[in-house]
C-alpha cells in the first residue's frame, strides 16, 4: 500500500487563510437564512435536511477560483444568518493548484469567542495518536463584507480517510444527536458508499450493545476497535468536549476500517470544548468521565472497564496535557484572531492552567457512580403552546427588574392551558456571562414565590428596529421556572417573528416591540 498523503499545507497551523467569496446577493440572502428550525431538531423532524448549493467565485490567499460551490453548514448550535458557517467545494476549479485541496470547511465559531477551542481540542486528539482533522484559522469575507475570523477544519472525506486508515473504501457515518440504538440507525448520515446504503455494520454494533455484562466487551470488540475507543473516550473527557459522542451523543464520525472490519471514532464539532460538564445538566458528566453515550455508559457500569478507563485517562493526562504548551498555542491563536473576546480568552487560559491539576485530584477520589441514561420523557415533552409578547421598556441592568422597569403584556400557553399573570422586565446583557447576546427578559411572580422567566436572545447585530424571524439558537427564546436556587427548564420559544420598534444597546434607551411565536415544551411547567 502506498504511503498516505501528507496533510495539505492549507491547514498549516501557523498560517491564517485569507478567503474571499463572491456570489449573487440574492443567493447569499437565501443561504444565510437556511437551516433546520429549532423545533425540527428537538422534535426529530427533517433528519435529512440538505443545504442549497450556490455557484460562487472564491479567492484563497490571492488565488482566484471560478465555478466554486458554496453552501451553509451547521446542525443547530452554530446556525447563524449574520455569520454563517460555510462549505466550499472547488471541484475541477482547484485542479492544477500547487496546493492539494478540494474543499474548505469554515466554521463560524459562534459558540467560541476565543476562536481557539477547535484547533486546541483537535491537537489533543492528534497528540494522543488518534485520527483528527487538520485545523487553523481563516479570515473570511463575502461580497466584500468582512465576516471576521473562522476556524478552517479539514473535512472528513476520502483524503482524510486515506491518510489515517488502511484505505478509504469503508463506511463513514456522521452522528448528530444519534446513538447506537436500533431506533437511531437510519438517522446516521452515511458519507461514503451511499448508493449501496448497507448499514448492517451499524446494526451489528447496536446489537452488540444489547449483550449482557458478561459478553459485552467481547461482542463490542468484534465490531469496535476498543483500544482506540477507550483513548477517544478519555480525550473527549479530558478535552471537556461535552457536545461530542460520550457527553451528548453528538458531533462525531465513525469509520469502519476495511482492514480490521471494526469501527473507529473521529472527533468533530469541538467549538464547545474545554468545559467542565454539560451546560444543561450534570447527569453522568464530571471532569474525569463523560458517560452519556451508550457505549461509554455500558462500559462504565463494568468495574474492570471503569478502572481501565480511569487508569488510561490518567496516563493520557500525563502524555498530552502540557499546560505551558496549551497556553502558548492559545496565545498564538489569539494573536491571529483580532476579534477574539479578551475575557473569553482569559477564561480559557485559566481553564488550561488549572484543569490538569483538578483532574489529578478527582482521579485520587473514588470513581463516581453513574446511572443508565433515563429513557423516560416528560408527559409534556413535545407540547406546543402559543406565545405573544408586547413590550415597552428600556435597556439596562438585568438585575434591577421590577414593576417600574417597563410595560409587558404576555400571552403564554403551557401544559395545554393559558397562564395568567403580571409581567415585568428589561433588555440588556448578562454581566455574568461571556455571551454578548442581548436579552429581553421578563418574569412573572407565582403564588408560591417562584418565578416564570420568559427570555428572548438576540445577537447584537439584530438588536435594531425591524422585523426578523427567530433562527436556531442565534435568535430564540426560552421559558424557565426559577424556585430559589433551583432552575427548571420548560421549553424553547421559536417558530415566530419578532418586531422591534425601538432598540439600542445604550443605558436607558427605549426598547419596544412585539413577538408572536410558539413554545415547544420539553418538560411540564407544573404550575
C-alpha positions as CSV (number, residue, x, y, z in Angstrom):
1,X,0.0,0.0,0.0
2,X,1.3,3.5,-0.8
3,X,2.1,5.8,2.0
4,X,-0.9,8.1,2.8
5,X,-0.7,11.6,1.5
6,X,0.5,14.3,3.9
7,X,-1.8,16.9,5.3
8,X,-2.2,19.8,2.9
9,X,-0.4,23.0,3.7
10,X,-3.8,24.6,3.6
11,X,-4.0,23.6,7.3
12,X,-0.6,25.0,8.3
13,X,-1.3,26.0,12.0
14,X,1.0,28.9,11.7
15,X,-0.9,30.4,8.8
16,X,-4.2,32.3,8.6
17,X,-6.0,31.6,5.4
18,X,-7.4,34.6,3.5
19,X,-10.7,33.6,1.9
20,X,-12.9,36.0,-0.2
21,X,-16.2,34.7,-1.6
22,X,-18.4,36.3,-4.2
23,X,-21.8,35.2,-5.2
24,X,-25.1,36.7,-6.2
25,X,-26.5,38.9,-3.5
26,X,-29.9,37.1,-3.7
27,X,-28.2,33.7,-3.3
28,X,-26.3,34.9,-0.3
29,X,-29.5,36.1,1.3
30,X,-31.1,32.7,0.8
31,X,-28.0,30.9,2.0
32,X,-27.8,32.9,5.2
33,X,-31.5,32.2,6.1
34,X,-31.4,28.4,5.6
35,X,-31.2,25.9,8.4
36,X,-33.3,23.4,10.4
37,X,-35.7,25.0,12.7
38,X,-35.1,24.7,16.5
39,X,-38.3,22.8,16.7
40,X,-37.3,20.4,13.9
41,X,-34.2,19.4,15.9
42,X,-36.0,18.8,19.2
43,X,-38.9,17.0,17.6
44,X,-36.7,14.8,15.5
45,X,-38.2,16.1,12.2
46,X,-36.4,16.6,8.9
47,X,-33.3,14.5,9.7
48,X,-32.2,14.5,6.0
49,X,-32.1,18.3,5.7
50,X,-29.9,19.5,2.9
51,X,-28.5,22.9,2.4
52,X,-28.7,24.5,-1.1
53,X,-25.5,24.7,-3.1
54,X,-24.8,28.0,-4.9
55,X,-22.2,28.9,-7.5
56,X,-19.6,31.4,-6.5
57,X,-16.1,32.5,-7.1
58,X,-13.5,32.3,-4.3
59,X,-10.1,33.7,-3.7
60,X,-7.8,31.8,-1.4
61,X,-4.6,33.5,-0.4
62,X,-4.7,35.6,-3.5
63,X,-5.5,32.7,-5.9
64,X,-8.9,33.1,-7.6
65,X,-11.2,30.1,-8.5
66,X,-14.3,30.2,-10.6
67,X,-17.3,27.8,-10.5
68,X,-17.0,27.1,-6.8
69,X,-19.9,25.5,-5.0
70,X,-20.8,27.2,-1.7
71,X,-23.3,26.1,0.9
72,X,-24.2,26.8,4.5
73,X,-23.4,24.3,7.2
74,X,-24.4,23.6,10.8
75,X,-26.8,21.5,12.7
76,X,-28.2,23.9,15.4
77,X,-25.6,25.4,17.8
78,X,-23.6,27.1,15.0
79,X,-26.6,28.3,12.9
80,X,-26.3,32.0,12.1
81,X,-27.7,34.2,9.4
82,X,-25.3,37.0,10.3
83,X,-22.1,35.0,10.1
84,X,-23.0,31.5,8.7
85,X,-20.6,28.7,8.7
86,X,-19.9,27.7,5.1
87,X,-18.5,24.9,2.9
88,X,-16.7,25.5,-0.3
89,X,-16.3,22.7,-2.9
90,X,-13.8,23.8,-5.6
91,X,-14.1,20.6,-7.6
92,X,-12.4,20.9,-11.0
93,X,-11.6,24.6,-10.2
94,X,-8.8,23.6,-7.9
95,X,-7.2,21.2,-10.4
96,X,-3.6,22.2,-11.2
97,X,-3.4,24.3,-8.0
98,X,0.0,24.0,-6.3
99,X,-1.8,23.2,-3.0
100,X,-3.6,19.9,-2.6
101,X,-7.2,20.8,-1.5
102,X,-10.6,20.5,-3.0
103,X,-12.9,21.5,-0.2
104,X,-12.8,24.0,2.7
105,X,-15.0,23.8,5.8
106,X,-15.1,27.2,7.5
107,X,-16.7,27.2,11.0
108,X,-18.1,30.5,12.3
109,X,-17.1,29.8,16.0
110,X,-20.4,31.2,17.1
111,X,-20.1,29.3,20.4
112,X,-16.4,30.1,20.9
113,X,-15.4,33.8,21.4
114,X,-11.8,32.7,21.6
115,X,-11.6,31.2,18.1
116,X,-9.1,28.6,19.6
117,X,-11.1,25.7,21.1
118,X,-11.4,23.6,17.9
119,X,-7.8,23.7,17.0
120,X,-6.7,23.1,20.6
121,X,-9.0,20.2,21.0
122,X,-8.1,18.5,17.7
123,X,-4.5,18.9,18.7
124,X,-5.1,16.9,21.9
125,X,-6.7,14.0,19.9
126,X,-3.7,14.1,17.4
127,X,-1.2,14.1,20.2
128,X,-2.8,11.0,21.6
129,X,-2.3,9.3,18.3
130,X,-6.0,9.5,17.2
131,X,-7.3,10.4,13.8
132,X,-8.3,14.1,13.9
133,X,-8.8,16.8,11.3
134,X,-6.2,19.4,10.5
135,X,-7.1,22.9,11.7
136,X,-6.1,26.5,11.5
137,X,-7.7,29.9,11.3
138,X,-9.2,31.8,8.4
139,X,-10.1,35.4,7.7
140,X,-13.3,35.4,5.6
141,X,-15.2,38.0,3.6
142,X,-18.3,37.5,1.4
143,X,-19.2,40.0,-1.3
144,X,-16.8,42.5,0.3
145,X,-18.3,42.2,3.8
146,X,-15.7,41.3,6.4
147,X,-17.1,38.4,8.4
148,X,-14.0,38.1,10.7
149,X,-12.2,35.0,12.0
150,X,-13.4,31.5,11.2
151,X,-11.8,28.1,12.0
152,X,-10.7,26.2,8.9
153,X,-11.3,22.5,9.7
154,X,-10.3,19.6,7.4
155,X,-13.4,17.9,6.0
156,X,-13.8,14.2,7.0
157,X,-13.6,13.0,3.4
158,X,-11.7,10.3,1.5
159,X,-8.3,12.2,1.6
160,X,-8.6,12.2,5.4
161,X,-9.6,8.5,5.5
162,X,-6.7,7.6,3.2
163,X,-4.2,9.4,5.4
164,X,-5.4,7.7,8.7
165,X,-6.7,4.3,7.8
166,X,-5.8,1.3,5.7
167,X,-8.0,2.5,2.8
168,X,-10.8,5.0,2.1
169,X,-13.3,2.3,0.9
170,X,-15.1,1.7,4.2
171,X,-18.4,3.0,5.5
172,X,-18.1,6.5,7.1
173,X,-21.0,7.8,9.2
174,X,-21.7,11.2,10.8
175,X,-23.6,11.2,14.1
176,X,-25.7,14.2,15.1
177,X,-27.8,13.6,18.2
178,X,-27.9,9.9,17.5
179,X,-26.6,6.8,19.3
180,X,-26.1,3.1,18.5
181,X,-29.7,2.0,19.3
182,X,-32.0,0.5,16.7
183,X,-34.4,3.5,16.5
184,X,-31.5,5.8,15.6
185,X,-29.7,3.8,12.9
186,X,-31.5,5.3,9.9
187,X,-30.7,8.8,11.2
188,X,-26.9,8.3,10.9
189,X,-25.7,10.1,7.8
190,X,-23.8,7.7,5.5
191,X,-21.0,9.7,3.8
192,X,-19.4,7.0,1.7
193,X,-20.8,4.1,-0.3
194,X,-24.2,5.9,-0.3
195,X,-25.6,4.0,-3.3
196,X,-25.2,0.7,-1.5
197,X,-26.5,2.1,1.8
198,X,-25.6,-1.1,3.6
199,X,-26.0,-0.3,7.3
200,X,-25.6,-3.8,8.5
201,X,-22.3,-2.8,10.2
202,X,-24.2,-0.2,12.3
203,X,-26.8,-2.8,13.1
204,X,-24.2,-5.2,14.3
205,X,-22.6,-2.6,16.6
206,X,-26.1,-1.7,18.1
207,X,-26.8,-5.4,18.6
208,X,-23.5,-5.9,20.4
209,X,-24.6,-3.1,22.9
210,X,-27.6,-5.2,23.8
211,X,-25.3,-8.1,25.1
212,X,-25.4,-8.9,28.8
213,X,-22.5,-7.7,31.0
214,X,-20.5,-10.9,30.7
215,X,-20.4,-10.8,26.9
216,X,-20.4,-7.1,26.3
217,X,-16.7,-6.5,25.9
218,X,-16.2,-9.4,23.6
219,X,-19.3,-8.5,21.5
220,X,-18.2,-4.9,21.3
221,X,-14.6,-5.8,20.5
222,X,-15.7,-7.7,17.4
223,X,-17.3,-4.5,16.0
224,X,-15.4,-1.7,17.6
225,X,-11.7,-1.0,18.0
226,X,-11.9,-0.9,21.8
227,X,-8.4,0.3,22.4
228,X,-9.0,3.2,20.0
229,X,-12.4,3.9,21.5
230,X,-11.1,4.0,25.1
231,X,-8.5,6.6,24.1
232,X,-11.1,8.6,22.2
233,X,-13.4,8.4,25.2
234,X,-10.6,9.6,27.5
235,X,-9.6,12.5,25.3
236,X,-13.2,13.7,24.8
237,X,-13.4,13.7,28.6
238,X,-10.0,15.4,29.2
239,X,-10.8,18.0,26.5
240,X,-14.1,18.8,28.1
241,X,-15.8,18.1,24.7
242,X,-19.3,17.7,26.3
243,X,-21.1,18.0,23.0
244,X,-19.3,15.0,21.5
245,X,-20.3,11.3,21.5
246,X,-19.5,10.5,25.1
247,X,-21.0,13.7,26.6
248,X,-24.1,14.2,24.3
249,X,-24.2,11.5,21.5
250,X,-23.5,14.3,19.1
251,X,-20.7,15.7,16.8
252,X,-18.8,12.6,15.8
253,X,-17.9,10.4,12.9
254,X,-17.4,6.6,12.9
255,X,-15.4,4.8,10.2
256,X,-15.3,1.0,9.6
257,X,-11.7,0.4,8.6
258,X,-11.8,-2.3,5.8
259,X,-8.6,-3.9,7.2
260,X,-9.8,-4.5,10.7
261,X,-13.6,-4.6,10.0
262,X,-14.1,-2.6,13.1
263,X,-15.3,0.9,13.8
264,X,-13.1,3.8,15.0
265,X,-14.3,7.2,16.2
266,X,-13.3,10.6,14.7
267,X,-13.9,13.8,16.7
268,X,-15.9,16.7,15.3
269,X,-17.6,19.9,16.4
270,X,-15.3,20.8,19.2
271,X,-16.2,24.5,19.5
272,X,-17.7,23.9,22.9
273,X,-14.6,22.0,24.2
274,X,-12.8,22.8,27.5
275,X,-16.0,22.8,29.5
276,X,-16.3,21.3,33.0
277,X,-19.5,19.5,32.0
278,X,-22.7,19.9,30.0
279,X,-24.2,23.4,30.3
280,X,-27.7,21.8,30.5
281,X,-27.3,19.3,33.4
282,X,-24.6,17.3,35.1
283,X,-26.0,13.8,34.5
284,X,-23.2,11.3,34.0
285,X,-20.5,14.0,33.5
286,X,-17.6,15.2,35.6
287,X,-14.0,16.3,34.9
288,X,-13.0,12.6,34.9
289,X,-15.6,10.9,32.9
290,X,-18.4,11.7,30.3
291,X,-20.7,8.7,30.1
292,X,-23.9,9.7,28.4
293,X,-23.2,8.0,25.1
294,X,-24.5,4.4,25.1
295,X,-21.1,2.7,24.6
296,X,-19.4,4.8,27.4
297,X,-22.3,4.2,29.8
298,X,-22.4,0.4,29.3
299,X,-18.6,0.1,29.7
300,X,-18.6,2.3,32.7
301,X,-21.0,0.1,34.5
302,X,-18.4,-2.7,34.4
303,X,-16.0,-2.3,37.4
304,X,-13.0,-3.6,35.4
305,X,-13.7,-1.3,32.4
306,X,-14.3,1.6,34.8
307,X,-10.9,1.2,36.4
308,X,-9.3,0.7,32.9
309,X,-10.8,3.9,31.7
310,X,-9.7,5.9,34.7
311,X,-6.2,4.5,34.5
312,X,-5.9,5.3,30.8
313,X,-7.3,8.8,31.4
314,X,-4.5,9.3,34.0
315,X,-1.9,8.1,31.6
316,X,-3.1,10.3,28.7
317,X,-3.3,13.3,31.0
318,X,0.5,13.0,31.6
319,X,1.2,12.5,27.9
320,X,-1.0,15.1,26.2
321,X,-1.9,17.7,28.8
322,X,1.0,20.2,28.9
323,X,-0.3,23.4,30.4
324,X,2.6,25.6,29.1
325,X,2.2,24.2,25.6
326,X,-1.6,24.6,25.5
327,X,-1.4,28.2,26.8
328,X,1.3,29.0,24.3
329,X,-0.9,27.7,21.5
330,X,-3.8,29.6,22.8
331,X,-1.8,32.8,22.8
332,X,-0.6,32.1,19.2
333,X,-4.1,31.6,18.0
334,X,-5.4,34.7,19.9
335,X,-2.7,36.8,18.2
336,X,-4.1,35.7,14.8
337,X,-7.8,36.4,15.7
338,X,-8.2,40.1,16.3
339,X,-11.9,39.6,17.0
340,X,-11.3,37.2,19.9
341,X,-13.0,38.3,23.1
342,X,-10.3,39.1,25.7
343,X,-12.5,38.0,28.6
344,X,-13.2,34.6,26.9
345,X,-9.5,34.1,26.1
346,X,-8.6,34.8,29.7
347,X,-11.2,32.3,31.0
348,X,-9.9,29.6,28.6
349,X,-6.3,30.4,29.7
350,X,-7.4,29.9,33.3
351,X,-9.0,26.5,32.4
352,X,-5.9,25.3,30.6
353,X,-3.7,26.2,33.5
354,X,-5.8,24.6,36.2
355,X,-7.7,21.7,34.6
356,X,-4.9,19.1,34.7
357,X,-4.3,19.5,38.4
358,X,-8.1,19.3,39.1
359,X,-8.4,16.1,37.1
360,X,-5.5,14.6,39.1
361,X,-7.2,15.5,42.4
362,X,-10.5,14.0,41.2
363,X,-8.8,10.8,40.0
364,X,-7.5,10.3,43.5
365,X,-11.1,10.1,44.7
366,X,-13.4,7.1,44.4
367,X,-15.0,6.8,40.9
368,X,-18.4,8.4,40.7
369,X,-21.3,6.1,40.3
370,X,-23.2,6.7,37.1
371,X,-26.7,5.5,36.2
372,X,-28.1,4.3,32.9
373,X,-29.3,7.3,30.9
374,X,-33.0,7.9,31.7
375,X,-35.3,6.7,29.0
376,X,-38.5,8.3,30.4
377,X,-39.6,11.5,28.9
378,X,-41.8,14.2,30.4
379,X,-45.5,13.8,29.7
380,X,-45.3,17.4,28.4
381,X,-42.4,16.7,26.0
382,X,-43.5,17.9,22.6
383,X,-46.4,20.0,23.8
384,X,-46.8,23.1,21.7
385,X,-48.2,26.4,23.0
386,X,-48.6,29.9,21.7
387,X,-46.5,32.9,22.9
388,X,-47.4,36.5,22.3
389,X,-45.5,39.4,23.7
390,X,-45.8,43.2,23.6
391,X,-43.2,45.3,25.5
392,X,-42.2,48.9,26.1
393,X,-39.1,49.0,28.4
394,X,-35.5,50.3,28.5
395,X,-32.0,48.9,28.0
396,X,-30.1,48.5,31.3
397,X,-29.2,46.4,34.3
398,X,-30.9,43.0,34.1
399,X,-30.5,42.5,37.9
400,X,-32.7,45.6,38.5
401,X,-36.0,44.3,37.2
402,X,-39.2,45.4,39.0
403,X,-42.7,46.7,38.3
404,X,-41.2,50.1,37.3
405,X,-38.8,48.8,34.6
406,X,-41.3,48.6,31.8
407,X,-44.7,47.5,30.4
408,X,-45.1,43.9,29.4
409,X,-48.1,42.1,28.1
410,X,-47.6,38.3,27.7
411,X,-49.9,35.6,26.3
412,X,-48.5,32.2,27.2
413,X,-49.9,28.7,27.0
414,X,-48.2,26.0,29.0
415,X,-49.2,22.4,29.8
416,X,-52.1,22.9,27.4
417,X,-53.6,25.8,29.4
418,X,-53.2,29.6,29.3
419,X,-51.2,31.3,32.1
420,X,-52.5,34.5,33.6
421,X,-50.1,36.8,35.5
422,X,-48.5,40.2,35.8
423,X,-45.1,40.6,33.9
424,X,-42.2,43.0,34.3
425,X,-38.8,43.0,32.7
426,X,-36.0,44.8,30.8
427,X,-33.5,44.4,28.0
428,X,-29.7,44.1,28.5
429,X,-26.7,41.9,28.5
430,X,-26.0,39.3,31.2
431,X,-23.0,40.8,33.0
432,X,-22.1,37.3,34.5
433,X,-21.7,35.7,31.0
434,X,-19.2,35.9,28.3
435,X,-22.0,35.8,25.7
436,X,-22.5,39.3,24.1
437,X,-26.1,38.5,23.1
438,X,-28.8,41.0,24.0
439,X,-31.5,39.5,26.3
440,X,-35.1,40.6,26.6
441,X,-36.0,39.2,30.0
442,X,-39.5,39.3,31.5
443,X,-40.7,37.5,34.7
444,X,-44.0,36.8,36.5
445,X,-44.3,36.0,40.2
446,X,-46.2,32.8,41.1
447,X,-48.2,32.4,44.4
448,X,-45.5,30.1,45.9
449,X,-42.8,32.8,45.5
450,X,-41.2,31.2,42.4
451,X,-40.9,33.0,39.1
452,X,-41.7,32.2,35.5
453,X,-38.9,33.6,33.2
454,X,-39.6,34.3,29.5
455,X,-36.3,35.3,27.9
456,X,-35.5,36.2,24.3
457,X,-31.9,36.1,23.0
458,X,-30.8,38.3,20.1
459,X,-27.3,38.7,18.5
460,X,-26.1,42.3,18.9
461,X,-26.3,42.8,15.1
462,X,-30.0,42.2,15.1
463,X,-30.8,44.3,18.1
464,X,-32.2,47.2,16.0
465,X,-35.5,48.4,14.7
466,X,-37.1,46.0,12.2
467,X,-38.7,42.6,11.8
468,X,-36.9,39.2,11.9
469,X,-37.9,35.6,12.2
470,X,-36.4,33.6,15.1
471,X,-33.4,31.5,13.9
472,X,-31.9,28.5,15.5
473,X,-30.1,29.3,18.8
474,X,-29.0,32.7,17.5
475,X,-32.3,34.4,18.0
476,X,-34.7,32.4,20.1
477,X,-36.5,32.3,23.5
478,X,-36.8,30.0,26.4
479,X,-39.1,29.6,29.4
480,X,-37.8,28.6,32.9
481,X,-39.3,28.2,36.3
482,X,-37.0,29.8,39.0
483,X,-37.5,28.5,42.5
484,X,-34.8,29.8,44.9
485,X,-31.5,28.3,43.7
486,X,-33.3,25.7,41.6
487,X,-34.0,26.2,37.9
488,X,-36.4,24.1,35.9
489,X,-36.3,24.3,32.1
490,X,-39.7,24.2,30.5
491,X,-39.1,24.8,26.8
492,X,-37.9,26.8,23.8
493,X,-39.6,29.7,22.0
494,X,-39.2,29.8,18.3
495,X,-41.2,29.4,15.0
496,X,-42.2,33.1,15.1
497,X,-41.4,36.7,14.3
498,X,-40.0,39.5,16.5
499,X,-40.6,43.1,15.6
500,X,-38.6,45.9,17.3
501,X,-39.9,49.4,17.0
502,X,-37.1,50.8,19.1
503,X,-33.9,49.2,20.2
504,X,-30.4,50.4,21.1
505,X,-27.7,49.0,23.4
506,X,-27.4,52.1,25.5
507,X,-28.3,52.5,29.1
508,X,-31.8,54.0,29.4
509,X,-32.5,53.7,25.6
510,X,-36.1,52.7,24.8
511,X,-36.8,49.1,23.7
512,X,-40.3,48.3,22.4
513,X,-42.0,45.9,20.0
514,X,-43.9,42.7,19.8
515,X,-43.5,39.0,19.1
516,X,-45.7,36.1,18.1
517,X,-44.2,32.7,18.3
518,X,-44.7,29.2,19.7
519,X,-43.4,27.4,22.8
520,X,-42.1,23.8,22.4
521,X,-42.2,22.2,25.8
522,X,-39.6,19.6,26.8
523,X,-40.9,19.4,30.4
524,X,-44.0,20.3,32.3
525,X,-44.4,23.7,34.0
526,X,-46.3,22.1,36.8
527,X,-47.9,25.3,38.0
